Amino acid sequence: MVIHKDCYGTILLVWLICAPLAYLILRFIPWSFISYPLCVIPMFFMGFVLFFFRVPNRVRVGDDNHVTSVADGKVVIIDKVYENEYIKGECIQVSVYMDFFNVHVNYWPVDGEVTYYKYHPGKYMLAYLPKASELNEHTSVGMRSQYGDVFFKQLAGTFARRIVCYAQPGNVETKSDECGIIKFGSRIDMYLPLDAEIKVKIGECVRGSETIIAELHK
Protein backbone atom coordinates (compact mmCIF):
# COMPACT_ATOMS: atom_id res chain seq x y z
CA MET A 1 0.00 0.00 0.00
CA VAL A 2 1.35 3.42 -0.99
CA ILE A 3 0.87 6.32 1.46
CA HIS A 4 0.40 9.84 0.13
CA LYS A 5 3.63 11.83 0.27
CA ASP A 6 1.98 14.92 1.81
CA CYS A 7 0.50 13.00 4.75
CA TYR A 8 3.59 11.67 6.53
CA GLY A 9 3.49 14.49 9.08
CA THR A 10 -0.16 13.86 9.95
CA ILE A 11 0.48 10.12 10.32
CA LEU A 12 3.51 10.76 12.54
CA LEU A 13 1.49 13.08 14.78
CA VAL A 14 -1.27 10.49 15.22
CA TRP A 15 1.28 7.77 16.01
CA LEU A 16 3.13 10.00 18.51
CA ILE A 17 -0.14 10.45 20.39
CA CYS A 18 -1.57 6.94 20.10
CA ALA A 19 1.55 4.84 20.75
CA PRO A 20 2.35 6.40 24.16
CA LEU A 21 -1.34 6.25 25.06
CA ALA A 22 -1.42 2.50 24.34
CA TYR A 23 1.73 2.03 26.43
CA LEU A 24 0.29 3.97 29.38
CA ILE A 25 -2.90 1.93 29.29
CA LEU A 26 -0.98 -1.35 29.41
CA ARG A 27 1.48 -0.02 31.99
CA PHE A 28 -0.88 1.46 34.55
CA ILE A 29 -4.09 -0.59 34.23
CA PRO A 30 -3.29 -3.99 35.77
CA TRP A 31 -6.54 -5.68 34.77
CA SER A 32 -6.08 -7.18 31.32
CA PHE A 33 -9.82 -7.49 30.69
CA ILE A 34 -9.90 -3.66 30.87
CA SER A 35 -6.49 -2.64 29.51
CA TYR A 36 -6.53 -4.85 26.40
CA PRO A 37 -9.89 -3.61 25.07
CA LEU A 38 -8.90 0.00 25.82
CA CYS A 39 -5.57 -0.48 24.08
CA VAL A 40 -7.37 -1.49 20.89
CA ILE A 41 -8.74 2.05 20.47
CA PRO A 42 -5.43 3.93 19.91
CA MET A 43 -4.05 0.99 17.92
CA PHE A 44 -7.11 1.12 15.68
CA PHE A 45 -6.49 4.81 14.96
CA MET A 46 -2.84 4.09 14.16
CA GLY A 47 -3.92 1.58 11.53
CA PHE A 48 -6.84 3.64 10.27
CA VAL A 49 -4.73 6.72 9.54
CA LEU A 50 -2.53 4.61 7.26
CA PHE A 51 -5.61 3.23 5.48
CA PHE A 52 -7.12 6.71 5.19
CA PHE A 53 -4.14 8.26 3.39
CA ARG A 54 -3.66 5.39 0.96
CA VAL A 55 -3.02 6.09 -2.73
CA PRO A 56 -4.68 3.44 -4.93
CA ASN A 57 -3.68 2.58 -8.48
CA ARG A 58 -6.11 4.28 -10.87
CA VAL A 59 -6.41 4.14 -14.66
CA ARG A 60 -7.50 6.74 -17.17
CA VAL A 61 -10.92 6.08 -18.70
CA GLY A 62 -13.03 7.55 -21.49
CA ASP A 63 -12.10 9.80 -24.39
CA ASP A 64 -10.44 13.21 -24.35
CA ASN A 65 -13.81 14.98 -24.18
CA HIS A 66 -14.89 13.07 -21.06
CA VAL A 67 -14.62 14.75 -17.65
CA THR A 68 -13.71 12.26 -14.93
CA SER A 69 -14.33 12.62 -11.21
CA VAL A 70 -11.80 14.60 -9.20
CA ALA A 71 -12.46 12.42 -6.14
CA ASP A 72 -14.05 9.30 -4.71
CA GLY A 73 -17.39 9.72 -2.98
CA LYS A 74 -21.11 10.18 -3.51
CA VAL A 75 -22.75 12.65 -5.88
CA VAL A 76 -24.80 15.02 -3.71
CA ILE A 77 -25.54 17.93 -6.06
CA ILE A 78 -26.35 18.21 -9.77
CA ASP A 79 -27.75 21.65 -10.51
CA LYS A 80 -27.72 24.58 -12.88
CA VAL A 81 -26.04 27.49 -11.06
CA TYR A 82 -24.44 30.87 -11.62
CA GLU A 83 -20.70 30.68 -10.91
CA ASN A 84 -19.20 34.13 -10.30
CA GLU A 85 -15.53 33.43 -9.53
CA TYR A 86 -14.11 31.89 -12.70
CA ILE A 87 -16.78 31.00 -15.24
CA LYS A 88 -18.80 34.13 -14.41
CA GLY A 89 -21.95 32.71 -15.89
CA GLU A 90 -24.42 29.86 -15.77
CA CYS A 91 -23.05 26.34 -15.67
CA ILE A 92 -23.77 22.89 -14.26
CA GLN A 93 -22.51 22.08 -10.77
CA VAL A 94 -21.73 18.49 -9.85
CA SER A 95 -20.63 17.94 -6.24
CA VAL A 96 -19.05 14.83 -4.76
CA TYR A 97 -19.02 14.31 -0.98
CA MET A 98 -16.23 12.23 0.58
CA ASP A 99 -16.67 10.43 3.89
CA PHE A 100 -14.00 8.96 6.19
CA PHE A 101 -13.81 5.71 4.25
CA ASN A 102 -13.26 7.21 0.80
CA VAL A 103 -9.87 7.73 -0.78
CA HIS A 104 -9.10 11.45 -0.39
CA VAL A 105 -6.55 11.76 -3.19
CA ASN A 106 -7.72 14.10 -5.98
CA TYR A 107 -7.18 13.78 -9.74
CA TRP A 108 -7.18 16.18 -12.68
CA PRO A 109 -10.58 15.87 -14.44
CA VAL A 110 -9.43 16.83 -17.97
CA ASP A 111 -6.34 17.36 -20.08
CA GLY A 112 -5.59 21.06 -20.24
CA GLU A 113 -3.84 24.16 -19.00
CA VAL A 114 -4.32 25.46 -15.48
CA THR A 115 -5.54 29.02 -16.02
CA TYR A 116 -6.63 29.94 -12.49
CA TYR A 117 -5.81 29.06 -8.90
CA LYS A 118 -6.81 30.67 -5.62
CA TYR A 119 -6.81 29.59 -1.97
CA HIS A 120 -9.73 30.77 0.18
CA PRO A 121 -9.45 30.58 3.98
CA GLY A 122 -12.77 29.96 5.68
CA LYS A 123 -14.93 28.01 8.09
CA TYR A 124 -15.23 24.26 8.68
CA MET A 125 -18.94 23.58 8.32
CA LEU A 126 -20.19 20.12 7.42
CA ALA A 127 -19.01 19.64 3.84
CA TYR A 128 -22.36 18.40 2.47
CA LEU A 129 -24.16 21.64 3.39
CA PRO A 130 -24.86 23.89 0.36
CA LYS A 131 -23.26 26.96 1.99
CA ALA A 132 -19.99 25.07 2.50
CA SER A 133 -19.09 25.84 -1.11
CA GLU A 134 -18.85 29.55 -0.28
CA LEU A 135 -18.00 29.69 3.42
CA ASN A 136 -15.60 26.77 4.04
CA GLU A 137 -11.88 26.80 3.47
CA HIS A 138 -11.32 25.81 -0.16
CA THR A 139 -9.17 26.06 -3.24
CA SER A 140 -10.43 27.09 -6.67
CA VAL A 141 -8.89 25.71 -9.87
CA GLY A 142 -9.74 26.63 -13.44
CA MET A 143 -8.63 24.53 -16.44
CA ARG A 144 -8.91 25.19 -20.16
CA SER A 145 -9.33 22.10 -22.30
CA GLN A 146 -9.86 21.88 -26.04
CA TYR A 147 -13.55 21.24 -25.27
CA GLY A 148 -14.09 24.17 -22.93
CA ASP A 149 -13.34 25.41 -19.42
CA VAL A 150 -13.70 23.22 -16.34
CA PHE A 151 -13.65 24.71 -12.86
CA PHE A 152 -13.49 22.83 -9.56
CA LYS A 153 -13.17 23.51 -5.84
CA GLN A 154 -11.58 21.39 -3.12
CA LEU A 155 -13.65 22.05 0.01
CA ALA A 156 -12.54 21.39 3.56
CA GLY A 157 -15.02 19.74 5.91
CA THR A 158 -15.64 19.80 9.65
CA PHE A 159 -12.49 17.82 10.47
CA ALA A 160 -10.31 18.92 7.55
CA ARG A 161 -7.65 21.51 8.30
CA ARG A 162 -5.42 21.30 5.27
CA ILE A 163 -5.98 21.12 1.55
CA VAL A 164 -3.08 20.17 -0.70
CA CYS A 165 -3.33 21.36 -4.32
CA TYR A 166 -0.66 21.12 -7.02
CA ALA A 167 -2.28 23.64 -9.38
CA GLN A 168 0.03 26.26 -10.88
CA PRO A 169 -1.32 28.61 -13.56
CA GLY A 170 0.41 27.99 -16.87
CA ASN A 171 1.06 24.30 -16.25
CA VAL A 172 -0.42 21.78 -18.67
CA GLU A 173 -1.85 18.82 -16.75
CA THR A 174 -2.93 15.33 -17.73
CA LYS A 175 -6.30 13.85 -16.81
CA SER A 176 -6.14 11.22 -14.05
CA ASP A 177 -2.78 12.40 -12.67
CA GLU A 178 -2.87 13.44 -9.00
CA CYS A 179 -3.77 17.08 -8.39
CA GLY A 180 -3.72 17.02 -4.58
CA ILE A 181 -5.45 15.67 -1.51
CA ILE A 182 -7.93 16.91 1.09
CA LYS A 183 -7.27 15.65 4.60
CA PHE A 184 -10.32 14.13 6.34
CA GLY A 185 -13.97 14.88 5.53
CA SER A 186 -14.47 17.06 2.48
CA ARG A 187 -16.21 17.76 -0.84
CA ILE A 188 -15.42 18.50 -4.47
CA ASP A 189 -17.53 20.94 -6.50
CA MET A 190 -17.14 20.70 -10.29
CA TYR A 191 -18.53 23.39 -12.62
CA LEU A 192 -19.10 22.35 -16.23
CA PRO A 193 -20.42 24.05 -19.40
CA LEU A 194 -24.20 24.18 -19.81
CA ASP A 195 -24.09 21.89 -22.83
CA ALA A 196 -22.13 19.20 -20.97
CA GLU A 197 -23.87 15.82 -21.01
CA ILE A 198 -23.95 14.67 -17.39
CA LYS A 199 -23.32 10.93 -16.96
CA VAL A 200 -23.98 10.51 -13.22
CA LYS A 201 -26.99 10.79 -10.92
CA ILE A 202 -27.50 12.11 -7.40
CA GLY A 203 -26.71 9.40 -4.87
CA GLU A 204 -24.33 7.58 -7.23
CA CYS A 205 -20.96 6.53 -5.83
CA VAL A 206 -18.04 7.59 -8.02
CA ARG A 207 -14.31 6.90 -8.17
CA GLY A 208 -11.67 9.54 -8.79
CA SER A 209 -10.18 9.25 -12.30
CA GLU A 210 -12.29 6.16 -13.09
CA THR A 211 -15.86 7.51 -13.22
CA ILE A 212 -16.97 9.68 -16.15
CA ILE A 213 -18.87 12.68 -14.80
CA ALA A 214 -19.74 14.37 -18.08
CA GLU A 215 -19.12 14.52 -21.82
CA LEU A 216 -18.09 17.87 -23.28
CA HIS A 217 -18.90 19.12 -26.78
CA LYS A 218 -17.01 21.63 -28.91
Sequence and secondary structure as in RCSB ss.txt:
>XXXX:A:sequence
MVIHKDCYGTILLVWLICAPLAYLILRFIPWSFISYPLCVIPMFFMGFVLFFFRVPNRVRVGDDNHVTSVADGKV
VIIDKVYENEYIKGECIQVSVYMDFFNVHVNYWPVDGEVTYYKYHPGKYMLAYLPKASELNEHTSVGMRSQYGDV
FFKQLAGTFARRIVCYAQPGNVETKSDECGIIKFGSRIDMYLPLDAEIKVKIGECVRGSETIIAELHK
>XXXX:A:secstr
  B GGGHHHHHHHHHHHHHHHHHHHHH   HHHHHHHHHHHHHHHHHHHHHTB       S TTEEE SSSEEE
EEEEEEEETTTT EEEEEEEEEE TTS  EEE  SSEEEEEEEEE  B   TTSTTHHHHB EEEEEEEETTEEE
EEEEEE SS   EEE   TT EE TTSEEEEE SSEEEEEEE TT EE   TT EE TTTSEEEE   
